[in-house]
Amino acid sequence: MEELHEAARAYYKYGSDESKTMAMDFFRSMDENGDGIVSLIEFVEFLRQRGYYWISPNLFTELDRNGDGCLDFWEVLTMYYMVKTRCVCDGCNTILKGLYFTCVTCFDHDGNAYDICSKCYKQGTFSHQHNSFLDSYVLLRSRRRTFNGATNLNLAQPSIPNPQPLVVAPVAQPERIQGAFHALEMAFAIGSLASVGCTIM
C-alpha cells in the first residue's frame, strides 16, 4: 500500500493547479460534514451512493496509514489512484494492489482483459476459457519488445538481456470503475492512459 500512497502523491505533485483544485473538490465531496477528514461512515456512504459495491469497506483500514480512524486528503487521493489504475480480480473480486496475472488472449482482443490475483492463479480458484496467463510485469515487458519490432517472443520464458527504460502503452479504463472519479482524471495525469485494458502500474 505504501507504494500506492507514494505514486498518488507523485502524480498530484506534478499536476496542474486546476487539477489540484479538482482533487480538493473531490475530497470535499466525500467529506460530507466539512470537518477536513473522511470518516468510515462517510466512506461507506460515498461507496453506496456512487454504486461502488465491489469496493470492500475494509479498504478504509488499509488506506488509513496512521490508524487514526479517518482518511485525510492524501489517503482519499490514494483511494482514487487505486480505483483509476487497478483492476478487480476476476476470481475473488478483490482490488489488485500489486502483481497480478492477465489472460494474454483476452488482453490482445477488444473488451476487458481477464485479470486474477496471484493467490487465485496459484490455487487455480478461477474459471476461464483460456490458459495463457502472464503476470503484469512480464506482460508489460513482453509488449514493449513486441512494439520494438521483435517477433516470435517466447512468452513462457521471457528474458531481458539488456534492460531498457519502461515505456507504458496507453490503457483503457474498465467500465466498472467509471463514474464519480472522473473529475480527478487530470489530477493524476492519467487521462492519456485510456485505450487498451487495465493499467499495469
Backbone torsions as a table, in degrees:
resi	resn	phi	psi	omega
1	MET	NA	-31.1	-178.5
2	GLU	-61.2	-38.9	177.3
3	GLU	-61.3	-38.6	179.5
4	LEU	-67.2	-39.9	176.1
5	HIS	-59.7	-46.1	-178.0
6	GLU	-65.1	-40.5	179.4
7	ALA	-64.6	-42.5	179.6
8	ALA	-61.4	-43.1	179.2
9	ARG	-65.2	-38.4	-179.6
10	ALA	-65.7	-44.6	178.0
11	TYR	-61.4	-40.4	179.7
12	TYR	-65.5	-43.2	-177.5
13	LYS	-55.4	-40.2	-176.2
14	TYR	-96.5	9.2	176.8
15	GLY	-77.6	165.5	178.5
16	SER	-75.6	165.6	176.4
17	ASP	-59.9	-38.7	179.6
18	GLU	-62.8	-43.4	-179.2
19	SER	-67.1	-33.7	177.9
20	LYS	-68.2	-35.9	176.1
21	THR	-65.2	-42.2	177.8
22	MET	-63.3	-36.7	178.5
23	ALA	-62.6	-43.8	178.8
24	MET	-66.2	-38.4	177.3
25	ASP	-61.1	-38.7	178.5
26	PHE	-64.4	-45.4	178.9
27	PHE	-58.5	-44.6	-179.5
28	ARG	-64.4	-30.4	178.6
29	SER	-67.9	-27.3	177.2
30	MET	-84.9	-32.4	179.8
31	ASP	-82.8	79.0	-171.4
32	GLU	-61.9	-35.7	-177.3
33	ASN	-92.6	1.4	174.0
34	GLY	67.7	26.4	-178.8
35	ASP	-91.5	5.7	176.5
36	GLY	86.5	2.9	176.7
37	ILE	-140.3	160.1	178.3
38	VAL	-111.9	118.4	179.2
39	SER	-81.6	168.1	176.5
40	LEU	-60.1	-40.0	179.2
41	ILE	-62.1	-44.6	178.4
42	GLU	-64.7	-39.2	179.3
43	PHE	-61.9	-50.8	-178.8
44	VAL	-64.3	-40.1	179.4
45	GLU	-65.1	-39.6	177.3
46	PHE	-60.5	-47.0	179.1
47	LEU	-60.9	-42.0	-179.1
48	ARG	-65.4	-47.2	-177.9
49	GLN	-63.5	-35.5	-177.3
50	ARG	-89.8	-4.4	177.8
51	GLY	79.6	23.1	-179.9
52	TYR	-91.0	59.5	-177.2
53	TYR	-68.8	-20.5	-179.6
54	TRP	-77.2	-11.7	176.8
55	ILE	-89.9	121.5	-179.6
56	SER	-73.7	138.4	174.2
57	PRO	-59.1	-18.8	177.2
58	ASN	-62.8	-19.9	177.8
59	LEU	-60.1	-30.5	179.4
60	PHE	-53.5	-47.7	-178.6
61	THR	-63.9	-38.9	179.0
62	GLU	-66.7	-36.4	-180.0
63	LEU	-73.7	-28.3	-176.4
64	ASP	-74.9	84.9	-172.5
65	ARG	-60.2	-40.5	-176.2
66	ASN	-96.0	2.3	175.3
67	GLY	66.1	28.2	-178.5
68	ASP	-89.1	4.3	175.9
69	GLY	82.4	11.7	176.4
70	CYS	-150.2	165.3	-179.5
71	LEU	-109.6	132.4	174.7
72	ASP	-92.3	-176.2	-177.0
73	PHE	-54.3	-48.5	-175.8
74	TRP	-67.1	-35.6	179.6
75	GLU	-69.2	-36.1	176.0
76	VAL	-67.4	-39.3	178.5
77	LEU	-66.9	-31.2	175.4
78	THR	-64.8	-39.7	175.8
79	MET	-59.6	-47.3	178.8
80	TYR	-58.2	-46.9	180.0
81	TYR	-58.3	-42.8	179.0
82	MET	-62.3	-46.4	-177.3
83	VAL	-64.9	-35.5	-179.0
84	LYS	-77.4	-29.8	-170.9
85	THR	-116.7	-0.2	-179.2
86	ARG	-119.9	150.1	178.3
87	CYS	-95.2	176.0	173.7
88	VAL	-110.2	136.0	179.4
89	CYS	-60.8	126.4	178.3
90	ASP	-77.7	-2.1	176.2
91	GLY	-95.7	-53.5	-175.4
92	CYS	-116.1	0.0	173.8
93	ASN	67.8	26.8	174.6
94	THR	-98.8	155.8	177.4
95	ILE	-69.2	133.6	-179.5
96	LEU	-85.0	102.1	-174.5
97	LYS	-90.8	-22.3	-178.2
98	GLY	-129.8	-142.3	179.2
99	LEU	-62.6	140.2	177.1
100	TYR	-147.9	173.9	-177.7
101	PHE	-112.4	142.3	-178.5
102	THR	-125.3	139.5	174.4
103	CYS	-70.6	118.6	-177.6
104	VAL	-64.4	-39.1	-179.6
105	THR	-61.8	-46.7	179.7
106	CYS	-68.5	-37.1	-179.1
107	PHE	-62.3	-35.5	-176.9
108	ASP	-82.0	-0.4	179.7
109	HIS	-122.0	164.2	179.5
110	ASP	-62.8	156.9	-179.5
111	GLY	97.6	-177.0	-178.5
112	ASN	-74.4	141.6	173.3
113	ALA	-75.5	162.1	177.0
114	TYR	-101.8	111.4	-174.3
115	ASP	-117.7	136.5	179.4
116	ILE	-136.3	149.2	179.1
117	CYS	-71.0	163.7	-179.3
118	SER	-60.2	-36.6	-179.0
119	LYS	-65.3	-46.4	179.1
120	CYS	-63.6	-38.1	-179.9
121	TYR	-66.4	-46.2	-178.7
122	LYS	-63.3	-43.6	-176.0
123	GLN	-84.7	-10.7	-179.2
124	GLY	69.1	27.7	-177.2
125	THR	-92.5	52.4	176.8
126	PHE	-149.2	160.8	179.9
127	SER	-128.2	120.2	-177.4
128	HIS	-151.4	148.8	-175.2
129	GLN	-76.0	-17.6	179.9
130	HIS	-107.8	161.2	-179.4
131	ASN	-130.2	20.9	179.9
132	SER	-107.7	100.4	-177.7
133	PHE	-120.5	145.1	172.2
134	LEU	-131.5	148.7	175.8
135	ASP	-73.9	163.2	-171.2
136	SER	-58.8	-35.1	-178.7
137	TYR	-75.2	-42.7	178.9
138	VAL	-65.8	-39.6	178.7
139	LEU	-61.3	-45.0	179.1
140	LEU	-61.8	-46.4	179.5
141	ARG	-63.2	-42.3	-178.9
142	SER	-65.4	-35.6	179.3
143	ARG	-71.3	-33.1	177.3
144	ARG	-62.9	-42.8	179.3
145	ARG	-67.2	-35.0	177.2
146	THR	-65.1	-43.6	-179.9
147	PHE	-63.6	-28.2	-179.5
148	ASN	-83.7	7.2	174.6
149	GLY	97.6	1.8	178.8
150	ALA	-70.2	147.8	178.9
151	THR	-127.5	164.7	177.2
152	ASN	52.4	47.3	178.2
153	LEU	-68.6	138.8	173.4
154	ASN	-90.6	92.1	-175.6
155	LEU	-70.9	-17.2	178.6
156	ALA	-74.3	-26.9	180.0
157	GLN	-136.7	68.8	-179.5
158	PRO	-67.5	139.6	175.7
159	SER	-134.0	146.2	-178.1
160	ILE	-129.7	86.2	-175.7
161	PRO	-64.7	-34.7	179.9
162	ASN	-127.3	84.7	-176.6
163	PRO	-55.1	137.6	178.9
164	GLN	-118.8	161.7	176.0
165	PRO	-59.0	142.9	179.8
166	LEU	-68.6	139.4	172.7
167	VAL	-117.9	111.1	-176.1
168	VAL	-84.2	121.9	179.0
169	ALA	-76.1	154.1	176.2
170	PRO	-59.3	141.7	179.7
171	VAL	-134.2	156.2	-176.6
172	ALA	-99.3	160.9	-177.6
173	GLN	-95.0	127.6	177.2
174	PRO	-60.1	141.7	-177.7
175	GLU	-59.6	-31.2	-174.2
176	ARG	-68.7	-11.2	-179.8
177	ILE	-116.2	17.1	176.2
178	GLN	-84.6	158.7	174.9
179	GLY	134.3	-117.2	-171.5
180	ALA	-61.6	-23.1	-176.6
181	PHE	-85.0	-0.1	-177.1
182	HIS	-60.1	-33.5	-176.5
183	ALA	-62.0	-24.6	-178.5
184	LEU	-98.5	12.8	-177.4
185	GLU	-49.7	-45.6	-177.3
186	MET	-77.0	-22.8	-175.0
187	ALA	-58.9	-30.9	179.7
188	PHE	-110.9	12.1	176.9
189	ALA	52.3	39.7	178.6
190	ILE	-115.0	10.9	177.9
191	GLY	-60.3	-29.6	-179.4
192	SER	-79.1	-9.2	179.8
193	LEU	-90.3	61.3	-172.4
194	ALA	-136.0	75.1	170.3
195	SER	-167.8	5.9	-179.2
196	VAL	-122.2	-54.9	-177.2
197	GLY	-167.2	-108.7	178.3
198	CYS	-122.0	132.7	-175.2
199	THR	-65.7	152.8	-176.2
200	ILE	-98.6	-23.3	-177.5
201	MET	-119.8	NA	NA
